[in-house]
Amino acid sequence: MSSLTYKDSGVDITKGNQLIEKIKPIAKSTLRPGVLGGLGGFGAMFEIPLEKYKNPVLISGTDGVGTKLKVAEMLNKHDTIGIDLVAMCVNDLIVQGAEPLFFLDYYATGSLNPEIATSVIEGIGEGCRQSGCSLIGGETAEMPGMYNGEEYDLAGFCVGIVDKNQVIDGSKVNEGDHIVALGSSGPHSNGYSLIRKVLEKSTPSAEQLNSLIEPTRIYVKSILSLANTLPVHAISHITGGGLLENIPRVLPDHLSAKLNSNSWSQPEIFKWLQKEGNIDSHEMYRVLNCGVGMVVIISKESSSQAIEHLSACGENAWLIGEVVHSKGEQVIIE
């Protein structure tokens, strides 16, 4: 009887080591000041730039991309899903005014396909470059029996920094403040279980499928530029839970957001999803971003300047509503 090897059980150590070598130049392309050492250590090191901050606060976040992975698998397109992974993490950090510093990823699969894994991690590298943070570590786990064949799952973890007196926490939101929207690039990485249900009963065009795999927009540079220019009262990332559940997360209990549905036209992909799935408007607003990737709450006096600034940064920004005294619902869409 021949002796068993790890490869016999479905885990190929050689492939894993080869992947690490392919990842190293990707990680190197994301380097920023503060990174100490390279990939391969037990822990990743980052030196905090204390000289830039009086009272530095670290803000961390972790996320995945949900069942958008299934759409990537269906289309055999894996080169942008890593951008989604980074975006979902860094867009959460900037809500509190934090500058992303470093990122780590977790890639789990039933059987490692180095080409697919490299493509995914190249996307992670691109997301890190767009957001100015460094890919400093991660984990690749080959787990036969946990996933079917080359199916994979992703998770990301990011840490950012902000001065304590610059933290944006919603405490300065006042009645009468204006709400400025930033357009999304599509559904981003949320609501894909509902989206896939629609796909089961419809025949999407190539253009519609491309809209569904379009990577999540990264707002880091635009939002941080705005926060360094004008006094921002609150920011909400329109992620899982849509407009109805994410805006209340940054509002005081006694205030509500009143949004004007006529202030924007939802991108065609959302209109198609609603029609094909026979989804009512309340469900759309509760699950999908409906064309709004981020909202900024700012004083009435500063909103025009904020829109101009964000537009100059390349964002599609507009006045979507205002903050009013709450009479029950924390988000009113009229």
Sine and cosine of phi, psi and omega as CSV:
sin_phi,cos_phi,sin_psi,cos_psi,sin_omega,cos_omega
0.00,0.00,0.82,-0.58,0.00,-1.00
-0.96,0.28,0.47,-0.88,-0.02,-1.00
-0.97,0.25,0.61,-0.79,0.01,-1.00
-0.96,0.28,0.53,-0.85,0.10,-0.99
-0.84,-0.54,0.26,-0.97,0.06,-1.00
-0.86,0.50,-0.59,0.81,0.00,-1.00
-0.89,0.45,-0.56,0.83,0.04,-1.00
-0.88,0.48,-0.49,0.87,-0.02,-1.00
-1.00,0.07,-0.12,0.99,0.06,-1.00
0.94,-0.35,0.08,1.00,-0.01,-1.00
-0.93,-0.37,0.88,-0.47,-0.05,-1.00
-0.97,-0.24,0.99,-0.16,-0.04,-1.00
-0.89,0.45,-0.62,0.78,-0.02,-1.00
-0.87,0.48,-0.72,0.70,0.04,-1.00
-0.86,0.51,-0.66,0.75,0.01,-1.00
-0.88,0.47,-0.68,0.74,0.02,-1.00
-0.92,0.39,-0.61,0.79,0.04,-1.00
-0.90,0.43,-0.60,0.80,0.03,-1.00
-0.90,0.44,-0.67,0.75,0.01,-1.00
-0.84,0.54,-0.65,0.76,0.01,-1.00
-0.91,0.43,-0.55,0.83,0.04,-1.00
-0.96,0.28,-0.49,0.87,-0.02,-1.00
-0.96,0.27,-0.55,0.84,-0.11,-0.99
-0.80,0.60,-0.75,0.66,0.02,-1.00
-0.92,0.38,-0.48,0.88,0.06,-1.00
-0.91,0.42,-0.73,0.68,0.02,-1.00
-0.89,0.46,-0.65,0.76,-0.01,-1.00
-0.87,0.49,-0.55,0.84,-0.02,-1.00
-0.94,0.34,-0.21,0.98,-0.03,-1.00
-0.97,-0.24,0.06,1.00,-0.10,-0.99
-0.84,0.54,0.62,-0.78,0.11,-0.99
-0.67,-0.74,0.27,-0.96,0.03,-1.00
-0.83,0.56,0.68,-0.73,0.01,-1.00
0.91,-0.42,-0.41,0.91,-0.01,-1.00
-0.95,0.30,0.78,-0.62,0.03,-1.00
-0.89,-0.45,0.82,-0.57,0.01,-1.00
0.99,0.17,-0.05,-1.00,-0.01,-1.00
-0.83,-0.56,-0.21,-0.98,0.01,-1.00
-0.95,0.31,0.42,-0.91,0.09,-1.00
0.92,-0.39,-0.27,0.96,0.04,-1.00
-0.98,0.19,0.12,-0.99,0.02,-1.00
-0.96,0.28,-0.52,0.85,0.04,-1.00
-0.72,-0.70,0.48,-0.87,0.03,-1.00
-0.99,-0.11,0.67,-0.74,-0.09,-1.00
-0.93,-0.36,0.61,-0.79,0.06,-1.00
-0.58,-0.81,0.79,-0.61,0.00,-1.00
-1.00,-0.01,0.87,-0.49,-0.04,-1.00
-0.95,0.32,0.76,-0.65,-0.01,-1.00
-0.97,0.23,0.96,0.28,-0.11,-0.99
-0.87,0.50,-0.47,0.88,-0.05,-1.00
-0.91,0.41,-0.31,0.95,-0.03,-1.00
-1.00,0.02,-0.18,0.98,-0.14,-0.99
-0.75,-0.66,0.63,-0.78,0.08,-1.00
-0.99,0.17,-0.75,0.66,0.01,-1.00
-0.73,-0.69,0.98,0.20,-0.10,-1.00
-0.92,0.38,0.68,-0.74,0.08,-1.00
-0.86,-0.51,0.77,-0.63,0.08,-1.00
-1.00,-0.01,0.72,-0.69,0.03,-1.00
-0.85,-0.53,0.78,-0.63,-0.09,-1.00
-0.84,-0.54,0.37,-0.93,0.04,-1.00
-0.38,-0.92,0.47,-0.88,0.05,-1.00
-0.69,-0.73,0.54,-0.84,-0.04,-1.00
-0.27,-0.96,0.12,-0.99,0.11,-0.99
-0.75,-0.66,-0.29,-0.96,0.03,-1.00
-0.86,-0.50,0.18,0.98,0.08,-1.00
0.87,0.50,-0.49,-0.87,-0.09,-1.00
-0.99,0.11,0.21,0.98,0.22,-0.98
-0.87,0.49,-0.40,0.92,0.08,-1.00
-0.84,0.54,-0.58,0.81,0.00,-1.00
-0.93,0.38,-0.57,0.82,0.05,-1.00
-0.94,0.35,-0.66,0.75,0.06,-1.00
-0.87,0.50,-0.66,0.75,0.02,-1.00
-0.91,0.41,-0.68,0.73,-0.01,-1.00
-0.88,0.48,-0.64,0.77,-0.03,-1.00
-1.00,0.00,-0.08,1.00,-0.09,-1.00
0.78,0.62,0.72,0.70,0.01,-1.00
-0.80,-0.60,0.95,-0.31,-0.14,-0.99
-0.88,-0.47,0.02,1.00,-0.15,-0.99
-0.99,0.12,-0.16,0.99,0.01,-1.00
-0.89,-0.45,-0.17,0.99,-0.06,-1.00
-0.91,0.41,-0.43,0.90,0.07,-1.00
-0.93,0.36,-0.54,0.84,0.09,-1.00
-0.89,0.46,-0.68,0.74,0.05,-1.00
-0.83,0.55,-0.70,0.71,-0.06,-1.00
-0.87,0.49,-0.74,0.67,0.02,-1.00
-0.90,0.43,-0.70,0.72,-0.05,-1.00
-0.85,0.52,-0.68,0.73,-0.05,-1.00
-0.89,0.46,-0.50,0.87,0.01,-1.00
-0.99,0.11,-0.78,0.62,-0.10,-1.00
-0.94,0.35,-0.54,0.84,0.03,-1.00
-0.91,0.41,-0.45,0.90,0.10,-0.99
-0.95,0.30,-0.64,0.77,-0.05,-1.00
-0.91,0.42,-0.64,0.77,-0.09,-1.00
-0.94,0.33,-0.26,0.96,0.07,-1.00
-0.83,0.55,-0.56,0.83,0.00,-1.00
-0.98,-0.18,0.19,0.98,0.08,-1.00
1.00,0.06,0.21,0.98,-0.08,-1.00
-1.00,0.09,0.64,-0.77,0.13,-0.99
-1.00,0.05,0.86,-0.51,0.01,-1.00
-0.89,0.46,0.71,-0.70,-0.01,-1.00
-0.96,-0.27,-0.80,0.60,-0.05,-1.00
-0.54,-0.84,0.32,-0.95,-0.13,-0.99
-0.68,-0.73,0.61,-0.79,0.13,-0.99
-0.78,-0.63,0.55,-0.84,-0.02,-1.00
-0.84,-0.54,0.37,-0.93,0.09,-1.00
-0.77,-0.63,0.85,-0.52,-0.02,-1.00
-0.87,-0.50,0.91,-0.42,-0.03,-1.00
-0.89,-0.47,0.68,-0.74,-0.05,-1.00
-0.52,-0.86,0.33,-0.94,0.08,-1.00
-0.98,0.20,-0.65,0.76,0.03,-1.00
-0.60,-0.80,0.87,-0.49,-0.13,-0.99
-0.93,0.36,0.85,-0.52,0.16,-0.99
-0.96,-0.27,0.97,-0.25,-0.10,-0.99
-0.85,0.52,-0.56,0.83,0.00,-1.00
-0.91,0.41,-0.73,0.69,0.03,-1.00
-0.89,0.45,-0.73,0.68,-0.04,-1.00
-0.87,0.49,-0.67,0.74,0.02,-1.00
-0.90,0.45,-0.67,0.74,0.02,-1.00
-0.87,0.49,-0.70,0.72,0.02,-1.00
-0.88,0.48,-0.72,0.70,-0.08,-1.00
-0.95,0.30,-0.48,0.88,0.14,-0.99
-0.88,0.48,-0.61,0.79,0.08,-1.00
-0.91,0.42,-0.62,0.78,0.07,-1.00
-0.88,0.48,-0.68,0.73,0.04,-1.00
-0.87,0.49,-0.67,0.74,0.02,-1.00
-0.90,0.43,-0.66,0.75,0.05,-1.00
-0.88,0.47,-0.64,0.76,0.03,-1.00
-0.91,0.42,-0.66,0.75,0.02,-1.00
-0.90,0.43,-0.66,0.75,0.02,-1.00
-0.89,0.46,-0.55,0.83,-0.08,-1.00
-0.98,-0.18,-0.04,1.00,0.07,-1.00
0.97,0.24,0.34,0.94,0.03,-1.00
-0.92,-0.38,0.30,-0.95,-0.08,-1.00
-0.98,-0.21,0.69,-0.72,0.18,-0.98
-0.99,0.15,0.96,-0.29,-0.13,-0.99
-0.92,-0.40,-0.03,1.00,0.01,-1.00
0.02,-1.00,0.04,-1.00,0.02,-1.00
0.15,-0.99,-0.17,-0.98,-0.03,-1.00
-0.54,-0.84,0.72,-0.69,0.13,-0.99
-0.91,-0.42,0.85,-0.52,-0.06,-1.00
-0.87,-0.50,0.88,-0.47,0.10,-1.00
-0.99,-0.14,0.90,-0.43,-0.14,-0.99
-0.76,-0.65,0.99,0.12,0.02,-1.00
-0.86,0.51,0.71,-0.70,-0.02,-1.00
0.99,-0.11,-0.39,0.92,0.03,-1.00
-1.00,0.07,-0.54,0.84,0.02,-1.00
-0.76,-0.65,0.44,-0.90,0.03,-1.00
-0.98,0.19,0.90,-0.44,0.08,-1.00
0.79,0.61,-0.82,-0.57,-0.09,-1.00
-1.00,0.00,0.15,0.99,0.11,-0.99
-0.83,0.56,0.53,-0.85,-0.01,-1.00
-0.62,-0.79,0.31,-0.95,0.08,-1.00
-0.76,-0.66,0.43,-0.91,-0.06,-1.00
-0.76,-0.65,0.53,-0.85,0.20,-0.98
-0.59,-0.81,0.52,-0.85,0.01,-1.00
-0.77,-0.64,0.40,-0.91,0.02,-1.00
-0.63,-0.77,0.74,-0.68,-0.07,-1.00
-0.69,-0.72,0.53,-0.85,0.06,-1.00
-0.80,-0.60,0.71,-0.70,0.05,-1.00
-0.79,-0.61,0.09,-1.00,-0.06,-1.00
-0.68,-0.74,0.57,-0.82,0.07,-1.00
-0.45,-0.89,0.51,-0.86,0.09,-1.00
-0.94,0.35,0.63,-0.78,-0.10,-1.00
-0.83,0.56,-0.63,0.77,-0.02,-1.00
-0.98,0.20,-0.03,1.00,0.02,-1.00
-0.95,-0.32,0.04,1.00,0.00,-1.00
-0.90,0.44,0.74,-0.68,0.04,-1.00
-0.99,-0.15,0.93,-0.37,-0.11,-0.99
-0.81,-0.59,0.10,0.99,0.03,-1.00
1.00,0.06,-0.10,1.00,-0.06,-1.00
-0.94,0.35,-0.31,0.95,-0.02,-1.00
-0.99,-0.10,0.07,1.00,0.00,-1.00
-0.93,0.37,0.73,-0.69,-0.02,-1.00
-0.79,-0.61,0.41,-0.91,0.12,-0.99
-0.86,0.51,0.71,-0.70,-0.03,-1.00
0.99,-0.12,-0.23,0.97,0.07,-1.00
-0.86,0.50,0.48,-0.88,0.05,-1.00
-1.00,-0.08,0.48,-0.88,0.03,-1.00
-0.91,-0.41,0.87,-0.49,-0.03,-1.00
-0.96,-0.28,0.76,-0.65,0.01,-1.00
-0.99,-0.14,0.54,-0.84,0.16,-0.99
-0.89,-0.45,0.80,-0.60,-0.07,-1.00
-0.90,0.44,0.53,-0.85,0.05,-1.00
-1.00,-0.05,0.20,-0.98,0.05,-1.00
-1.00,-0.06,0.02,1.00,-0.06,-1.00
0.51,-0.86,-0.41,-0.91,0.02,-1.00
-0.93,0.37,-0.09,1.00,-0.06,-1.00
0.86,0.51,-0.88,-0.48,-0.04,-1.00
-0.76,-0.65,0.56,0.83,-0.06,-1.00
-0.75,-0.66,0.53,-0.85,0.06,-1.00
0.98,0.18,0.27,0.96,-0.11,-0.99
-0.96,0.26,-0.31,0.95,0.12,-0.99
-0.93,0.36,-0.63,0.77,0.10,-1.00
-0.93,0.36,-0.69,0.72,0.00,-1.00
-0.86,0.50,-0.68,0.73,0.00,-1.00
-0.92,0.39,-0.49,0.87,0.07,-1.00
-0.92,0.40,-0.62,0.78,0.06,-1.00
-0.91,0.41,-0.65,0.76,-0.01,-1.00
-0.89,0.46,-0.52,0.85,0.00,-1.00
-0.89,0.45,-0.49,0.87,-0.10,-0.99
-0.92,-0.39,0.33,0.95,-0.04,-1.00
-0.61,-0.79,0.12,-0.99,0.06,-1.00
-0.83,-0.56,1.00,0.04,-0.05,-1.00
-0.94,0.33,0.49,-0.87,0.08,-1.00
-0.99,0.17,0.20,-0.98,0.05,-1.00
-0.87,0.49,-0.61,0.79,0.01,-1.00
-0.90,0.44,-0.65,0.76,0.01,-1.00
-0.92,0.38,-0.64,0.77,0.05,-1.00
-0.90,0.43,-0.64,0.77,0.05,-1.00
-0.89,0.46,-0.60,0.80,0.04,-1.00
-0.90,0.43,-0.55,0.84,-0.04,-1.00
-0.98,0.21,-0.39,0.92,0.01,-1.00
-0.98,-0.18,-0.05,1.00,0.04,-1.00
-0.81,0.58,0.77,-0.64,-0.07,-1.00
-0.93,0.38,0.47,-0.88,0.04,-1.00
-0.85,0.52,0.72,-0.69,0.01,-1.00
-0.94,0.33,0.67,-0.75,0.05,-1.00
-0.98,-0.19,0.86,-0.52,-0.12,-0.99
-0.98,-0.22,0.14,0.99,-0.18,-0.98
-0.80,0.60,-0.84,0.54,-0.14,-0.99
-0.92,0.39,-0.62,0.79,0.01,-1.00
-0.92,0.39,-0.72,0.70,-0.05,-1.00
-0.93,0.37,-0.70,0.72,0.00,-1.00
-0.91,0.40,-0.58,0.81,0.07,-1.00
-0.89,0.45,-0.68,0.73,0.02,-1.00
-0.90,0.43,-0.71,0.70,-0.03,-1.00
-0.90,0.44,-0.44,0.90,0.04,-1.00
-1.00,0.09,-0.11,0.99,-0.06,-1.00
-0.94,-0.34,-0.64,0.77,-0.07,-1.00
-0.76,-0.65,0.44,-0.90,0.04,-1.00
-0.97,0.25,0.98,-0.21,0.00,-1.00
-1.00,0.06,0.75,-0.66,-0.05,-1.00
-1.00,0.04,-0.56,0.83,0.01,-1.00
-0.27,-0.96,0.41,-0.91,0.07,-1.00
-0.69,-0.73,0.64,-0.76,0.07,-1.00
-0.76,-0.64,0.79,-0.62,0.09,-1.00
-1.00,0.07,0.87,-0.50,-0.05,-1.00
-1.00,0.09,1.00,0.05,-0.08,-1.00
-0.93,-0.35,-0.55,-0.83,-0.01,-1.00
-0.83,0.55,0.81,-0.58,-0.08,-1.00
0.94,-0.35,-0.14,0.99,0.10,-0.99
0.86,0.50,-0.33,-0.94,-0.01,-1.00
-0.91,0.42,-0.59,0.81,-0.13,-0.99
-0.94,0.34,-0.50,0.87,-0.08,-1.00
-0.96,-0.27,-0.32,0.95,-0.06,-1.00
-1.00,-0.01,-0.59,0.81,0.01,-1.00
-0.89,0.45,-0.66,0.75,0.03,-1.00
-0.87,0.50,-0.36,0.93,-0.02,-1.00
-0.91,0.42,-0.33,0.94,-0.02,-1.00
-0.89,-0.47,0.20,0.98,-0.01,-1.00
-0.96,-0.27,0.64,-0.77,0.19,-0.98
-0.87,0.48,0.46,-0.89,-0.11,-0.99
-0.86,0.52,-0.48,0.88,-0.10,-0.99
-1.00,0.03,0.06,1.00,-0.04,-1.00
-0.86,-0.52,0.43,-0.90,0.03,-1.00
-0.75,-0.66,0.33,-0.94,0.07,-1.00
-0.98,-0.22,0.83,-0.55,0.05,-1.00
-0.96,-0.28,0.92,-0.39,-0.09,-1.00
-0.95,-0.30,0.60,-0.80,0.01,-1.00
-0.99,-0.17,0.95,-0.30,-0.05,-1.00
-0.92,0.39,-0.29,0.96,0.03,-1.00
-1.00,0.09,-0.05,1.00,-0.05,-1.00
-0.98,0.19,-0.23,0.97,0.04,-1.00
-0.52,-0.85,0.42,-0.91,0.09,-1.00
-0.97,-0.26,0.85,-0.53,-0.02,-1.00
-0.89,0.46,0.67,-0.75,0.06,-1.00
-0.81,0.58,0.46,-0.89,-0.11,-0.99
-0.83,0.56,-0.55,0.83,-0.05,-1.00
-0.89,0.46,-0.57,0.82,0.02,-1.00
-0.96,0.30,-0.61,0.79,0.05,-1.00
-0.89,0.45,-0.65,0.76,0.01,-1.00
-0.91,0.41,-0.71,0.70,0.01,-1.00
-0.87,0.50,-0.69,0.72,-0.02,-1.00
-0.90,0.44,-0.69,0.73,-0.02,-1.00
-0.93,0.37,-0.76,0.65,-0.06,-1.00
-0.92,0.40,-0.56,0.83,-0.03,-1.00
-1.00,-0.07,-0.06,1.00,-0.07,-1.00
0.78,0.63,0.79,0.61,-0.06,-1.00
-0.99,-0.14,0.77,-0.64,-0.01,-1.00
-0.97,0.25,0.34,-0.94,-0.13,-0.99
-0.88,0.48,-0.63,0.78,0.00,-1.00
-0.87,0.49,-0.68,0.73,0.02,-1.00
-0.91,0.41,-0.62,0.78,0.05,-1.00
-0.86,0.51,-0.74,0.67,-0.03,-1.00
-0.94,0.35,-0.37,0.93,-0.04,-1.00
-1.00,0.01,-0.32,0.95,-0.09,-1.00
-0.92,-0.40,-0.68,0.73,-0.13,-0.99
-0.94,-0.34,0.31,-0.95,-0.02,-1.00
-0.99,0.16,-0.25,0.97,0.09,-1.00
0.82,0.57,0.50,0.87,0.06,-1.00
0.99,-0.15,0.01,1.00,-0.01,-1.00
-0.89,-0.46,0.93,-0.37,-0.06,-1.00
-1.00,-0.01,-0.42,0.91,-0.07,-1.00
-0.40,-0.92,0.56,-0.83,0.17,-0.99
-0.81,-0.59,0.56,-0.83,0.01,-1.00
-0.86,-0.51,0.76,-0.65,0.06,-1.00
-0.97,-0.25,0.81,-0.59,-0.13,-0.99
-0.55,-0.83,0.32,-0.95,-0.03,-1.00
-0.88,0.48,0.45,-0.89,0.01,-1.00
-0.84,0.55,-0.61,0.79,-0.06,-1.00
-0.94,0.35,-0.42,0.91,-0.09,-1.00
-0.98,-0.21,-0.09,1.00,-0.16,-0.99
-0.91,0.41,-0.64,0.77,0.00,-1.00
-0.90,0.45,-0.67,0.74,0.01,-1.00
-0.91,0.41,-0.60,0.80,0.02,-1.00
-0.90,0.44,-0.69,0.73,0.01,-1.00
-0.89,0.45,-0.68,0.74,0.04,-1.00
-0.88,0.47,-0.69,0.73,-0.03,-1.00
-0.90,0.43,-0.73,0.68,-0.02,-1.00
-0.91,0.42,-0.62,0.79,0.04,-1.00
-0.90,0.44,-0.64,0.77,0.03,-1.00
-0.91,0.41,-0.43,0.90,0.04,-1.00
-0.99,0.11,0.00,1.00,0.04,-1.00
0.99,-0.11,0.16,0.99,0.00,-1.00
-1.00,-0.02,0.46,-0.89,0.19,-0.98
-1.00,-0.01,0.99,-0.16,-0.11,-0.99
-0.88,-0.48,0.60,-0.80,0.03,-1.00
-0.41,-0.91,0.29,-0.96,0.05,-1.00
-0.99,0.17,0.89,-0.45,-0.08,-1.00
-0.97,-0.26,-0.32,0.95,-0.03,-1.00
0.06,-1.00,-0.28,-0.96,-0.01,-1.00
-0.56,-0.83,0.26,-0.96,0.03,-1.00
-1.00,-0.04,0.77,-0.64,-0.03,-1.00
-0.78,-0.62,0.22,-0.98,0.07,-1.00
-0.92,0.38,0.70,-0.71,-0.08,-1.00
-0.97,0.25,0.71,-0.71,0.10,-0.99
-0.86,-0.51,0.34,0.94,0.00,-1.00
0.63,-0.77,-0.99,0.11,0.02,-1.00
-0.93,0.38,0.70,-0.72,-0.01,-1.00
-1.00,0.05,-0.21,0.98,0.13,-0.99
-0.74,-0.67,0.87,-0.50,0.02,-1.00
-0.90,-0.43,0.85,-0.53,0.02,-1.00
-0.91,-0.42,0.89,-0.45,-0.06,-1.00
-0.89,-0.46,0.00,0.00,0.00,0.00
